Amino acid sequence: MPKIHKQSKHKSKLKKMKRNLLFVVMLIMTVAYSYAQNSNGYGDKSVVNSAKDTPTGLPFFDNYDDADVSNYNDLGGATSATSTAYSVFGGNSLLIDGGSFGSGLTRTLNTWPTYISAYVMSPVAIGATSATSYIELSNTNGDPIIMTCIEGTEGPAITTGTGWNGLGSITSGIWYFIEMKIDYNAEETEFFVDGVSIATVGFFGGNTPTAEDCILEFHNYGGESGYWDEVYAYAPKDAPNNPTITDITDVCTYTTQTLVASTLSQWWNAPADGDFMAVSTELEVDLGSNDTTLYANSIVASANNIGVQTEIFAGNVRGYYFTAPTDFVITALFVPLQQTGAQNIEIVRFTDGVPPEYSLTTNEFESLGFWNDLGEYELAMCYIPVSEGDIIGIYGYRDQINSYGDVKYNTHIKDFPVTLYRSGMQFPLEDGSQMHDIYGSVDGTIGNVQFVYIDAVSDRVAGNITLETEAPLATCPDNQVVTTPTANYTVNGAEFDLVSSSDNCAVDYLINDFNSLETLAGAELPAGENLIEWTVFDDAGNSGTCDFTVTVNSTVEINNIALENVNMYPNPSKGYFTVDNAQGFNISITDLTGKIIRTYSNIDENSLTIDFTNEAKGIYLVKISNETNVNVKKIIIE
C-alpha cells in the first residue's frame, strides 16, 4: 500500500486555525461554539442563524436539558415583552410561555429536514379544545408543510389541515417523545409518540416545499405554556454525490503525488472493502515504479451532541462510555475548543461489560485508536466501525485539562437515543500511559470529547496516477574502425561513450552491454568487429537504445604460415566445432567479457574437436597462438 504522508505543518498558525475550524464546521463540531439568538424580522420570535450556516446535508440540534424544568429559558410571552436571548447549547429546557400567538423559536434551515424530534411536556392540564405549543415546518413565505401540537383532546397530534391525528388526551407534567419522519416524494409525514407510529398524514393544506430555505418554528398558542427539550432536526441522509477526482498523468518521478477529491472523502486502496487510508479532500501518495489507483467516496457525517462545559478538572483523564444503540462508523474525534492546547484522545471497546464503578477498575478492553499531542485545531481522523451493543469508551483532554459536561448525558446517535456515562482513569493519558485501570462513575459529569459518525456514503471513485510512457532518445557514435599493434584495443576515455541522451523526463541512468557500465573508458576491445549497444532509462522506467560497431584491426605480424592455415568450422556451430591444423598451437577460448572458458596447450594432434554443447549460446573468442604469433577468431554458438 502506498505510504501516506501527513500534510506539512510548516504553515502559519493563522492559516492552520482557519483551515481546521472550517473543517470542524464541515463536520458539525457544533459543541465547540455557542450562538446567541437575536431578532431579525420574525416578530418576537428568536432566530438562530447557526443552522443557516451549516453545510447542506448536515444536521443541527438544540439540546436544552434532560427533562429538568426547574431551570428553563423563557422565550417571552406574558412575563416578557421580548424573547430572552439564550445559548443554543445551554443547559436549560425551553419554555414557551403564554403571550401572543407565534412567540417562540424560529430557525432558518438551508435544507429540508427528513427527521424532526423533540421531548415535549405541558406543565398543566389544558382544555379539551385548547392547544399549547406547536411545531411548524414552512416555506419561507409562511406556507406550512407540517404542523403538530399539544392539544387537550388529541394529545401530541399532527394535522393535514382538516383534523388532528394524535395520541388522545395527555397527562400534564409527563414528557412525551415525538418524532416526524418526512417523505418528500410521497408528500407525507409519519408521526410517532414514544416510538409508536400514530398517523401518517399528507402535507398541511396540500402545500409543497419550495426550492428555497425552510423555516422551522416552535411557538405557543394563547395563554398556554409548554416545555421543549432535546430538539433535533436532521437533513436528508441520502448518499451524497460521488466525488470528482482529477487523475494525475505522465508522472516522471517516483516522488510524492497528491490526489484531490472534490468533496471531503474517505480514501481506500481497493474499489470495495480494502484498507482505509484517510479522511480528507487531498491524499499525498508516495508513487512507486508502477501506476497507482486509489479510491475515494464522499460522506455525510453527524456529530454526537455532548452539551457544554460545566466545570474543568486538571490531571487524570476523563471521558464517558455508552452502549451503541445501532451500527455506525466513527470517522473523527475532537476535544471541544472550550479548553485550549494540544489534545490527547483514546477510544476503546470494552470486552467484559461496562466498566465497574469507582474504585473498582477494569483492563478488559481493546484500544481502537490513540492520538498523542494532537494539534490544537486538528481532528483525529479515523475509520472505526461500531456494532450495535458494543460498549465504547471515549477519553481525552487538552493539556491535561478535562472539560466536564453534564451527568448521565442524554443524546442521539443517528435517530437512536443514547446515554453517556462518566468514565476515566486515575492517570494522565499520554504516550507511554494509554488507557488502563478504567472505571465508571454513572453519577459523575462526563468528560467532553466529540466524535463524528458517518450517516451515508457515495460510491467509490477511482483516482489514477500513471507514469509517462515516452521512451528516451539515445544517440550512439558512428561506426568506428581502429588499428592497434596489440591483440586488443584499449578504449581511450569517452571516445565510444554515448554521444547524447534526452527525454521529456529526467534521464535516470544508462548502461552498455559490453562491460555493463556507464562508460567504456579503459575497456579492452578484442580484434575484429565489436557490436556495442547503449540503453538509456528515464525516471519513469522507460528505456531507449542505440548501437554501433567498433572494428579492431591488429597489426601483430603473423609470420608463421601454419597459423594462417588454421581453420575453424562449422561457424556458427550447434555446440561442436573443429579446429584444423592446430598441432603445436595453444588455444584459449573466452567470452566477450574476457572470461576464460577453455584452454588447450601445445596441441599434439592436427585436428581438435571441441564440445561446447554445455556452454551458453553466444559469441566466443578463440585465441590461437604460439610463442611469437597470435590470431583471434570468433565462434558463434547457436
C-alpha positions as CSV (number, residue, x, y, z in Angstrom):
1,M,0.0,0.0,0.0
2,P,1.4,3.4,-0.9
3,K,2.8,5.3,2.1
4,I,0.6,8.2,3.1
5,H,2.4,11.4,4.3
6,K,0.9,13.8,6.8
7,Q,0.4,17.3,5.4
8,S,3.1,19.7,6.0
9,K,2.9,21.6,9.3
10,H,5.1,24.4,8.2
11,K,2.2,26.9,7.8
12,S,1.3,29.9,9.8
13,K,-0.8,29.3,12.9
14,L,-3.5,31.6,11.5
15,K,-3.9,29.6,8.3
16,K,-3.9,26.4,10.1
17,M,-6.6,27.7,12.6
18,K,-8.8,28.9,9.7
19,R,-8.5,25.6,7.8
20,N,-9.2,23.4,10.7
21,L,-12.0,25.5,12.1
22,L,-13.7,25.3,8.7
23,F,-13.2,21.6,8.8
24,V,-14.7,21.5,12.3
25,V,-17.8,23.3,10.9
26,M,-18.0,21.0,8.0
27,L,-18.2,18.1,10.4
28,I,-20.6,20.0,12.6
29,M,-18.5,20.1,15.6
30,T,-21.1,22.4,17.0
31,V,-20.5,21.8,20.6
32,A,-17.4,23.9,20.3
33,Y,-19.4,27.1,19.9
34,S,-22.3,28.9,21.5
35,Y,-24.6,31.0,19.4
36,A,-26.9,33.7,20.9
37,Q,-30.3,34.4,19.4
38,N,-31.3,37.7,18.1
39,S,-34.3,39.3,16.4
40,N,-34.1,39.5,12.6
41,G,-37.5,40.3,11.3
42,Y,-39.7,37.4,12.5
43,G,-41.6,39.5,15.1
44,D,-40.9,38.5,18.6
45,K,-39.6,35.1,17.6
46,S,-35.9,34.4,18.4
47,V,-33.9,33.4,15.4
48,V,-30.8,31.3,15.5
49,N,-28.6,31.8,12.4
50,S,-26.2,28.9,13.1
51,A,-28.4,26.4,11.2
52,K,-28.3,28.7,8.2
53,D,-24.6,28.4,8.1
54,T,-24.5,24.6,8.5
55,P,-23.3,23.0,5.2
56,T,-26.0,21.4,3.2
57,G,-26.6,17.7,4.1
58,L,-25.5,18.1,7.7
59,P,-27.8,18.2,10.8
60,F,-28.3,20.6,13.6
61,F,-29.6,20.0,17.1
62,D,-30.6,22.1,20.1
63,N,-30.2,20.4,23.4
64,Y,-31.7,22.4,26.4
65,D,-31.6,19.9,29.3
66,D,-32.5,16.3,30.1
67,A,-36.2,16.8,31.1
68,D,-35.4,19.2,34.0
69,V,-38.0,22.0,34.1
70,S,-36.7,23.5,37.4
71,N,-34.3,25.7,35.4
72,Y,-35.6,26.9,32.0
73,N,-35.2,29.5,29.3
74,D,-38.3,31.7,29.0
75,L,-38.8,32.7,25.4
76,G,-41.2,35.6,26.1
77,G,-44.9,35.9,26.3
78,A,-46.9,37.1,29.4
79,T,-43.8,37.5,31.5
80,S,-41.6,39.2,28.9
81,A,-42.2,41.7,26.1
82,T,-39.4,40.3,24.0
83,S,-37.7,36.9,23.8
84,T,-34.8,36.3,26.1
85,A,-31.5,35.5,24.5
86,Y,-30.0,32.2,25.4
87,S,-27.2,29.9,24.4
88,V,-28.4,27.3,21.9
89,F,-26.3,24.7,23.7
90,G,-27.1,25.9,27.1
91,G,-28.2,23.5,29.9
92,N,-31.8,24.6,30.3
93,S,-35.1,23.4,29.0
94,L,-37.1,25.7,26.7
95,L,-40.3,27.2,28.0
96,I,-42.7,28.7,25.5
97,D,-44.9,30.6,27.9
98,G,-48.2,32.4,27.3
99,G,-48.4,35.7,25.4
100,S,-49.4,36.3,21.8
101,F,-49.7,33.6,19.2
102,G,-46.4,32.9,17.4
103,S,-43.9,33.8,20.1
104,G,-41.2,31.2,20.4
105,L,-38.2,29.9,18.5
106,T,-37.6,30.1,14.8
107,R,-34.8,28.5,12.8
108,T,-33.9,29.1,9.2
109,L,-32.6,25.9,7.6
110,N,-30.6,25.7,4.4
111,T,-32.1,22.2,3.5
112,W,-35.4,20.5,4.2
113,P,-35.1,18.0,7.1
114,T,-36.2,14.4,6.8
115,Y,-36.5,13.9,10.6
116,I,-37.6,16.1,13.4
117,S,-37.8,15.0,17.1
118,A,-38.3,16.6,20.5
119,Y,-39.3,15.9,24.0
120,V,-42.4,18.0,24.9
121,M,-44.4,18.5,28.1
122,S,-47.4,20.5,29.2
123,P,-46.9,21.6,32.8
124,V,-50.7,22.0,33.5
125,A,-53.9,20.4,32.3
126,I,-55.3,22.1,29.2
127,G,-58.9,22.3,28.0
128,A,-60.5,19.7,25.7
129,T,-60.3,22.0,22.7
130,S,-57.3,24.1,23.8
131,A,-53.8,23.7,22.4
132,T,-50.4,24.8,23.6
133,S,-47.1,24.5,21.8
134,Y,-46.8,23.9,18.1
135,I,-44.1,22.7,15.7
136,E,-44.4,24.1,12.2
137,L,-42.2,23.5,9.1
138,S,-42.9,26.1,6.5
139,N,-41.8,27.6,3.2
140,T,-40.1,31.0,3.7
141,N,-43.3,32.7,2.6
142,G,-45.1,31.2,5.6
143,D,-47.0,28.3,3.9
144,P,-47.0,25.4,6.4
145,I,-45.9,22.0,5.2
146,I,-46.1,20.1,8.6
147,M,-47.9,21.1,11.8
148,T,-48.0,19.4,15.2
149,C,-49.3,20.5,18.5
150,I,-50.2,19.5,22.1
151,E,-54.0,19.6,22.2
152,G,-56.2,18.8,25.1
153,T,-58.3,16.0,23.4
154,E,-55.8,14.6,21.0
155,G,-52.6,14.9,23.0
156,P,-49.4,15.3,20.8
157,A,-51.0,15.4,17.4
158,I,-50.3,16.1,13.7
159,T,-52.7,17.6,11.2
160,T,-53.3,17.8,7.5
161,G,-55.3,21.0,8.0
162,T,-58.6,19.1,8.1
163,G,-58.3,17.4,11.5
164,W,-55.9,16.2,14.2
165,N,-54.4,12.7,14.4
166,G,-52.9,12.2,17.8
167,L,-52.4,10.2,20.9
168,G,-55.5,11.1,22.8
169,S,-55.7,13.1,26.0
170,I,-52.4,13.9,27.6
171,T,-51.2,13.8,31.2
172,S,-49.7,17.1,32.4
173,G,-46.2,17.0,33.8
174,I,-45.3,14.0,31.6
175,W,-42.6,14.2,28.9
176,Y,-43.6,12.8,25.5
177,F,-41.0,11.9,22.8
178,I,-42.4,13.0,19.5
179,E,-40.9,12.2,16.0
180,M,-41.7,13.2,12.5
181,K,-40.2,11.2,9.6
182,I,-40.8,13.1,6.4
183,D,-41.1,11.6,2.9
184,Y,-40.9,14.4,0.3
185,N,-41.5,12.0,-2.6
186,A,-44.8,10.8,-1.1
187,E,-45.5,14.3,0.3
188,E,-46.4,12.8,3.7
189,T,-45.2,12.6,7.3
190,E,-45.3,9.7,9.7
191,F,-45.8,10.8,13.3
192,F,-44.5,8.9,16.3
193,V,-45.2,9.3,20.0
194,D,-42.8,7.5,22.4
195,G,-41.7,5.3,19.5
196,V,-45.2,4.3,18.4
197,S,-46.5,5.3,15.0
198,I,-49.7,7.3,15.5
199,A,-50.5,8.5,12.0
200,T,-49.2,9.1,8.5
201,V,-50.6,12.3,7.0
202,G,-50.2,14.4,3.9
203,F,-48.6,17.8,3.9
204,F,-50.6,20.5,5.6
205,G,-53.2,22.1,3.4
206,G,-51.7,20.3,0.4
207,N,-48.8,22.7,0.3
208,T,-45.5,21.5,-1.1
209,P,-42.0,22.6,-0.3
210,T,-40.3,25.2,-2.5
211,A,-36.7,25.1,-3.6
212,E,-35.9,27.8,-1.1
213,D,-34.7,27.6,2.5
214,C,-37.3,26.5,5.0
215,I,-38.4,27.8,8.4
216,L,-38.7,25.5,11.5
217,E,-40.8,27.2,14.3
218,F,-41.6,26.2,17.9
219,H,-44.3,28.5,19.3
220,N,-47.2,28.7,21.7
221,Y,-50.9,29.4,21.4
222,G,-52.9,31.8,23.6
223,G,-52.0,31.9,27.2
224,E,-51.0,28.2,27.4
225,S,-47.4,27.1,28.1
226,G,-45.2,24.2,27.2
227,Y,-41.7,22.8,27.7
228,W,-39.4,21.6,24.9
229,D,-36.2,19.5,25.3
230,E,-33.6,17.9,23.0
231,V,-34.9,19.3,19.8
232,Y,-33.4,17.6,16.7
233,A,-33.7,18.2,13.0
234,Y,-31.8,16.1,10.6
235,A,-31.1,16.9,7.0
236,P,-31.6,14.3,4.3
237,K,-29.4,11.2,4.8
238,D,-29.4,10.2,1.1
239,A,-26.0,9.2,-0.2
240,P,-24.0,12.2,-1.3
241,N,-22.8,12.8,-4.8
242,N,-19.8,10.8,-5.9
243,P,-16.6,12.9,-5.6
244,T,-14.7,14.0,-8.7
245,I,-11.0,13.1,-8.7
246,T,-8.5,14.6,-11.1
247,D,-6.2,11.9,-12.5
248,I,-2.5,12.6,-12.5
249,T,-0.8,11.5,-15.7
250,D,2.7,11.5,-17.3
251,V,4.4,11.4,-13.9
252,C,8.1,11.4,-14.4
253,T,9.4,10.7,-10.9
254,Y,8.7,8.4,-8.0
255,T,8.2,11.3,-5.6
256,T,5.1,12.2,-3.7
257,Q,2.0,13.0,-5.7
258,T,-1.3,14.5,-4.4
259,L,-4.8,13.2,-5.5
260,V,-7.5,15.8,-5.0
261,A,-11.2,15.0,-4.5
262,S,-14.0,17.5,-5.0
263,T,-15.5,16.7,-1.6
264,L,-14.5,15.6,1.9
265,S,-13.9,11.9,1.3
266,Q,-12.7,8.6,2.7
267,W,-9.7,7.1,0.8
268,W,-9.2,3.4,0.2
269,N,-6.7,1.1,-1.6
270,A,-9.4,-1.0,-3.2
271,P,-12.7,-0.5,-5.1
272,A,-14.5,-2.5,-2.4
273,D,-13.5,-3.4,1.2
274,G,-9.7,-3.0,1.3
275,D,-7.7,-0.9,3.7
276,F,-8.9,2.5,5.0
277,M,-6.3,5.2,4.4
278,A,-7.6,8.7,5.4
279,V,-10.5,11.1,5.5
280,S,-9.5,14.3,3.6
281,T,-10.0,16.2,0.4
282,E,-6.4,15.6,-0.6
283,L,-4.2,12.5,-0.3
284,E,-0.5,12.5,-0.6
285,V,0.9,9.3,-2.1
286,D,4.5,8.0,-2.5
287,L,4.4,6.8,-6.0
288,G,6.5,3.6,-6.7
289,S,7.7,2.3,-10.0
290,N,4.2,1.3,-11.1
291,D,1.0,3.1,-11.9
292,T,-1.2,3.5,-8.8
293,T,-5.0,3.6,-8.4
294,L,-6.7,4.7,-5.2
295,Y,-10.4,5.2,-4.4
296,A,-12.5,7.8,-2.6
297,N,-16.1,8.1,-1.5
298,S,-17.9,11.2,-0.3
299,I,-19.5,11.1,3.2
300,V,-22.4,12.7,5.1
301,A,-21.4,13.0,8.7
302,S,-23.0,13.9,12.0
303,A,-21.5,14.8,15.4
304,N,-22.8,13.5,18.7
305,N,-24.1,16.2,20.9
306,I,-22.3,16.3,24.3
307,G,-23.6,19.6,25.7
308,V,-21.4,22.3,27.1
309,Q,-18.7,22.6,29.7
310,T,-20.0,23.0,33.2
311,E,-16.6,22.9,35.0
312,I,-13.0,21.8,34.5
313,F,-10.7,19.3,36.1
314,A,-6.9,19.2,35.8
315,G,-4.8,16.0,35.7
316,N,-6.1,12.5,35.3
317,V,-8.1,11.9,32.1
318,R,-11.9,11.7,31.9
319,G,-14.4,10.8,29.3
320,Y,-17.5,8.7,29.0
321,Y,-18.8,5.3,28.0
322,F,-22.0,4.2,26.2
323,T,-23.7,1.2,24.7
324,A,-24.1,1.6,20.9
325,P,-27.8,1.7,20.0
326,T,-27.1,0.8,16.4
327,D,-24.3,0.1,13.9
328,F,-22.3,3.1,12.9
329,V,-18.8,4.2,11.9
330,I,-16.7,6.9,13.8
331,T,-14.7,9.0,11.4
332,A,-13.3,11.8,13.6
333,L,-12.7,12.8,17.3
334,F,-12.1,16.2,18.7
335,V,-11.8,17.7,22.2
336,P,-14.0,20.9,22.1
337,L,-12.4,24.3,22.0
338,Q,-13.8,25.3,25.4
339,Q,-10.3,24.5,26.5
340,T,-7.1,25.2,24.5
341,G,-3.9,23.4,23.8
342,A,-2.8,20.0,22.4
343,Q,-5.2,17.1,22.5
344,N,-4.7,13.5,23.8
345,I,-7.5,11.2,22.8
346,E,-8.2,7.4,23.1
347,I,-11.2,5.3,22.1
348,V,-11.7,1.7,23.5
349,R,-14.1,-1.1,23.2
350,F,-14.9,-2.9,26.4
351,T,-14.9,-6.7,26.2
352,D,-16.5,-7.8,29.5
353,G,-19.4,-5.4,30.2
354,V,-19.4,-1.8,31.3
355,P,-16.5,-0.5,33.4
356,P,-17.1,-1.0,37.1
357,E,-18.0,1.8,39.5
358,Y,-15.0,3.6,41.1
359,S,-12.9,2.5,42.9
360,L,-13.0,-0.8,41.0
361,T,-11.3,-0.8,37.6
362,T,-11.0,-3.0,34.5
363,N,-8.5,-3.7,31.8
364,E,-10.9,-5.9,29.8
365,F,-10.9,-3.7,26.7
366,E,-9.2,-3.2,23.4
367,S,-7.9,0.2,22.1
368,L,-9.4,1.3,18.9
369,G,-7.2,4.4,18.4
370,F,-4.9,6.7,20.3
371,W,-3.7,10.2,19.4
372,N,-1.0,11.8,21.4
373,D,-0.2,15.6,21.3
374,L,-2.7,16.3,18.5
375,G,-2.6,19.9,17.3
376,E,-4.9,22.4,18.9
377,Y,-7.1,22.6,15.8
378,E,-6.6,19.2,14.4
379,L,-9.2,16.4,14.1
380,A,-8.3,12.8,15.0
381,M,-9.4,11.3,11.6
382,C,-10.2,7.6,11.7
383,Y,-12.4,4.8,10.4
384,I,-13.7,2.8,13.4
385,P,-16.7,0.6,12.8
386,V,-19.0,0.2,15.9
387,S,-21.7,-2.6,16.2
388,E,-25.0,-2.3,18.0
389,G,-24.4,-3.4,21.6
390,D,-20.7,-2.5,21.7
391,I,-19.7,-0.7,24.8
392,I,-17.5,2.1,23.8
393,G,-15.3,4.4,25.9
394,I,-14.0,7.7,24.7
395,Y,-11.5,9.7,26.7
396,G,-9.4,12.9,26.2
397,Y,-8.4,16.3,27.3
398,R,-6.4,19.4,26.3
399,D,-3.0,19.8,28.0
400,Q,-4.4,17.6,30.8
401,I,-7.4,19.9,31.4
402,N,-10.7,18.0,31.3
403,S,-13.9,19.8,30.1
404,Y,-16.6,18.4,32.3
405,G,-20.2,18.3,31.0
406,D,-23.5,17.0,32.4
407,V,-24.3,13.9,34.4
408,K,-25.8,10.9,32.5
409,Y,-25.9,13.0,29.4
410,N,-28.8,12.0,27.0
411,T,-28.1,12.4,23.3
412,H,-28.6,10.7,20.0
413,I,-26.6,8.6,17.6
414,K,-28.3,8.7,14.2
415,D,-32.1,8.6,15.3
416,F,-31.4,6.5,18.4
417,P,-31.3,7.9,21.9
418,V,-28.2,7.0,24.0
419,T,-26.9,8.0,27.4
420,L,-23.3,8.9,28.1
421,Y,-21.9,7.9,31.5
422,R,-18.8,9.3,33.2
423,S,-15.7,7.2,32.9
424,G,-11.9,7.7,33.3
425,M,-8.7,6.5,34.9
426,Q,-6.6,7.9,37.8
427,F,-3.6,8.5,35.5
428,P,-2.7,11.0,32.8
429,L,-3.4,9.9,29.2
430,E,-0.2,10.3,27.3
431,D,2.4,8.4,25.2
432,G,3.6,5.5,27.4
433,S,0.4,5.8,29.6
434,Q,-2.5,4.9,27.5
435,M,-5.9,3.9,29.0
436,H,-5.6,1.3,31.8
437,D,-7.4,0.5,35.0
438,I,-10.6,2.2,33.7
439,Y,-13.5,2.8,36.0
440,G,-17.1,4.1,35.6
441,S,-18.9,6.7,37.6
442,V,-22.5,6.9,36.4
443,D,-23.4,9.8,38.7
444,G,-20.4,11.9,37.7
445,T,-20.2,14.6,35.0
446,I,-18.9,13.3,31.7
447,G,-15.5,14.4,30.2
448,N,-16.3,16.1,26.9
449,V,-14.9,14.5,23.8
450,Q,-16.8,15.0,20.5
451,F,-17.0,12.2,17.9
452,V,-18.2,12.4,14.3
453,Y,-20.0,9.4,12.7
454,I,-21.0,8.6,9.2
455,D,-24.6,8.8,8.0
456,A,-24.2,7.9,4.4
457,V,-21.5,7.4,1.8
458,S,-21.4,7.6,-2.0
459,D,-19.9,5.1,-4.4
460,R,-16.2,4.8,-4.6
461,V,-14.5,6.7,-7.4
462,A,-11.1,5.8,-8.8
463,G,-8.2,8.2,-8.8
464,N,-5.4,7.2,-11.1
465,I,-1.7,8.1,-11.1
466,T,0.1,7.0,-14.2
467,L,3.7,7.2,-15.2
468,E,4.7,8.6,-18.6
469,T,5.5,6.1,-21.3
470,E,7.7,8.1,-23.8
471,A,11.0,6.3,-24.4
472,P,14.2,8.3,-24.0
473,L,16.3,9.2,-27.1
474,A,19.8,7.7,-27.2
475,T,22.4,8.8,-29.8
476,C,25.4,6.5,-30.3
477,P,28.7,7.3,-32.1
478,D,29.1,6.4,-35.7
479,N,30.6,3.0,-36.6
480,Q,34.4,3.1,-35.9
481,V,37.5,1.3,-37.2
482,V,40.7,1.3,-35.1
483,T,44.1,-0.2,-35.6
484,T,46.3,-1.5,-32.8
485,P,49.7,-3.0,-32.7
486,T,48.5,-5.3,-29.9
487,A,45.9,-8.1,-29.8
488,N,43.3,-5.9,-28.0
489,Y,42.3,-2.2,-28.3
490,T,42.2,-0.2,-25.1
491,V,39.4,2.4,-25.2
492,N,40.7,5.9,-24.7
493,G,38.4,7.9,-22.3
494,A,34.9,8.6,-23.5
495,E,35.6,8.1,-27.2
496,F,33.0,5.3,-27.6
497,D,30.6,6.6,-24.9
498,L,27.0,7.7,-25.7
499,V,27.0,10.9,-27.7
500,S,23.8,12.2,-26.1
501,S,20.5,11.3,-24.4
502,S,17.3,13.2,-23.9
503,D,13.8,12.6,-22.6
504,N,10.7,14.6,-21.5
505,C,11.5,13.3,-18.0
506,A,15.0,13.3,-16.4
507,V,17.4,10.5,-17.5
508,D,17.9,8.2,-14.6
509,Y,20.8,6.1,-15.8
510,L,22.5,4.5,-18.8
511,I,24.4,1.3,-19.5
512,N,26.3,-0.5,-22.3
513,D,26.2,-4.3,-23.0
514,F,30.0,-4.7,-23.2
515,N,31.1,-4.0,-19.7
516,S,27.7,-3.2,-18.1
517,L,28.9,0.3,-17.1
518,E,28.1,3.9,-17.9
519,T,31.4,4.3,-19.7
520,L,33.6,2.2,-22.0
521,A,36.7,4.0,-20.8
522,G,39.6,1.5,-20.3
523,A,37.6,-1.4,-21.8
524,E,39.7,-3.9,-23.8
525,L,38.1,-4.5,-27.2
526,P,39.3,-7.6,-29.0
527,A,40.4,-7.7,-32.6
528,G,37.6,-8.0,-35.0
529,E,34.1,-6.4,-35.2
530,N,32.6,-5.4,-31.8
531,L,28.8,-4.6,-31.7
532,I,28.0,-2.3,-28.8
533,E,24.5,-1.4,-27.6
534,W,23.8,1.6,-25.2
535,T,20.5,1.7,-23.2
536,V,19.1,4.8,-21.5
537,F,16.4,4.7,-18.7
538,D,14.3,7.6,-17.6
539,D,12.8,8.3,-14.1
540,A,9.6,6.6,-15.1
541,G,11.3,3.4,-16.1
542,N,11.1,3.8,-19.9
543,S,14.1,2.8,-22.0
544,G,15.6,3.7,-25.3
545,T,18.5,2.0,-27.2
546,C,21.1,2.6,-29.9
547,D,24.1,0.5,-31.2
548,F,27.2,0.9,-33.3
549,T,30.3,-1.2,-34.1
550,V,33.9,-0.8,-33.4
551,T,36.2,-2.9,-35.7
552,V,39.6,-3.5,-34.2
553,N,42.4,-4.3,-36.7
554,S,45.5,-5.7,-35.0
555,T,49.0,-5.3,-36.7
556,V,50.6,-8.2,-34.9
557,E,52.8,-9.9,-37.6
558,I,51.7,-13.4,-38.4
559,N,54.9,-14.9,-40.0
560,N,54.0,-18.5,-39.3
561,I,52.2,-19.7,-42.4
562,A,50.9,-22.6,-40.4
563,L,49.0,-20.1,-38.2
564,E,47.3,-18.7,-41.2
565,N,46.2,-22.1,-42.3
566,V,44.4,-22.9,-39.0
567,N,40.7,-23.3,-39.8
568,M,37.6,-23.5,-37.5
569,Y,34.3,-25.0,-38.6
570,P,31.3,-25.1,-38.6
571,N,30.7,-21.5,-37.6
572,P,28.1,-20.8,-36.4
573,S,28.0,-24.1,-34.5
574,K,25.3,-26.0,-32.7
575,G,27.9,-26.9,-30.0
576,Y,30.6,-29.0,-31.6
577,F,33.2,-27.3,-33.7
578,T,36.6,-28.4,-35.1
579,V,40.0,-26.6,-35.3
580,D,42.1,-27.9,-38.2
581,N,45.9,-27.6,-38.5
582,A,46.0,-26.9,-34.7
583,Q,49.1,-29.1,-33.9
584,G,51.7,-27.2,-32.0
585,F,49.5,-24.3,-31.1
586,N,47.9,-23.0,-27.8
587,I,44.2,-22.3,-27.9
588,S,42.3,-20.2,-25.3
589,I,38.5,-19.6,-25.6
590,T,36.9,-16.6,-23.8
591,D,33.5,-14.9,-23.7
592,L,33.2,-11.2,-24.7
593,T,33.9,-10.0,-21.2
594,G,37.3,-11.8,-21.3
595,K,36.4,-14.7,-19.0
596,I,38.4,-17.8,-19.9
597,I,36.1,-20.7,-20.8
598,R,38.6,-23.3,-22.1
599,T,42.4,-23.6,-22.7
600,Y,44.4,-26.1,-24.7
601,S,48.2,-26.0,-24.5
602,N,50.8,-27.4,-27.1
603,I,48.2,-29.4,-29.0
604,D,49.7,-32.7,-30.2
605,E,47.1,-33.5,-32.9
606,N,46.3,-31.9,-36.2
607,S,42.6,-31.7,-35.8
608,L,40.9,-30.8,-32.5
609,T,37.2,-31.2,-31.9
610,I,35.7,-29.1,-29.2
611,D,32.5,-29.8,-27.3
612,F,30.7,-26.6,-26.4
613,T,27.2,-28.1,-26.0
614,N,27.1,-27.3,-22.3
615,E,28.0,-23.6,-22.7
616,A,25.6,-20.7,-23.2
617,K,24.7,-19.6,-26.6
618,G,26.5,-16.6,-27.9
619,I,29.7,-15.3,-29.3
620,Y,33.1,-16.5,-28.1
621,L,36.7,-15.5,-29.0
622,V,39.1,-18.3,-29.9
623,K,42.7,-17.1,-29.4
624,I,45.2,-19.3,-31.3
625,S,48.9,-18.6,-30.5
626,N,52.4,-19.8,-30.3
627,E,55.5,-18.3,-28.8
628,T,55.7,-15.4,-31.3
629,N,52.3,-15.1,-33.0
630,V,48.7,-14.9,-32.2
631,N,45.4,-14.9,-34.0
632,V,41.9,-14.4,-32.7
633,K,38.7,-15.8,-34.3
634,K,35.1,-15.6,-33.4
635,I,32.9,-18.6,-33.0
636,I,29.1,-18.3,-32.7
637,I,27.3,-21.0,-30.6
638,E,23.6,-21.2,-31.6
